[in-house]
């Protein structure tokens, strides 16, 4: 509404101010050069009534007579426009965007038109208003950045998307609509970058927060949400932020997958010990002579993970992931696939260590790679 009102005001002001300026310049011949002014002074002394001579000379010799005179005639214009900006700010916190775009477009239009409009009194006034609107816009962005960075975590996170992310989206959606037909977007690009940095800082600060939910899961979902949002918006100045969001959500998904634990926990613990011994200088072929990592101990650990037990553990893990993740982000298939890749990596690592450190022992896992893949497929298809 504020944009429409201001546009209407400017449409009506322009012809009025232009006509008044042209009349003054023509009547007082204020656009004449120095020689013409000298001739005009002689004419004034000759034909003007004595009581008006001083008054006319004042305007003829004034440095910027047109602007000064119009400032007197339209003395209430600038205060009224300032008052309008004040009212807009109270109506909606983001109204300064609409005012800034309207003033930018109006000034840009006048600069591209005749020399009369370029040097017009109204153009000068609008320049002052544009400076004020830009100042309010900067303050609005500064306040919003602080609000985003200091947004408190809700005690119960029913909605996994953080308030800071929602604030960022609200501003971007509103500003993109306001600037949709704007001829200049420099101010908005700068604001978008500042706000994106603030919202990224807000999400990163979760690493030190005391959440009931897994921190990496919450960070993963929020960075994923921002990435999808920026893909949808296609804002050129935020392309780097879009790529950063994707990188961040991938990193936290990897950490979340590791947090989910290792269904083959005892096997993982056993082979971590094997790798530690090798790293300490024990030869691979001599690891099995270590009492805690003997062939007999390895067989005992492997016996605890028959194929049926592994499948049951994976089904429990899938239910946990399903309960953890919010359905809105639709990350379950992505996380489950990452979990499958992590399981395959672990399995291959176990087999490799058995071949290197327990060569010729005939020891093998109780389930094959094909069976492991079939467990994942059956769980996925059954949901």
Buried (B, 14 or more C-beta within 10 A) or exposed (E): EBBEBBBEBBEEBBEEBBEBBBEBBEEBBBBBEEEEEEEBBEEBEEEBEEEEBEEBBEBBEBEEBBBEBBBEEBEEBBEEBEEBBEEBBEEEBBBBBBBBBBBBBBBEEBEEEEEBBEBBBBBBBBEEBBEBBBEBBBEBBEEBBEBBBEBEBEEEBEEBBBBBBBBBBEBBEBBBEBBEEBEBBEBBBBBBBBBBBBBBEBBEBBEEEEEEEBBBBBBBBBBBBBBBBBEEBEBEBBEEBBEBBBEBBBBBBBBBBEEBEBBBEEBBEBBEBBEEBBEEEBEBEEBBEBEEBBBEBBEEBBEEBEBEBBBEBBBEBBEEBEEBBBEEBEBBEBBBEBBBEBBBEBBEEBBEBBBEBBEEEEBEBBBEEEEBBBBBEEBBEEE
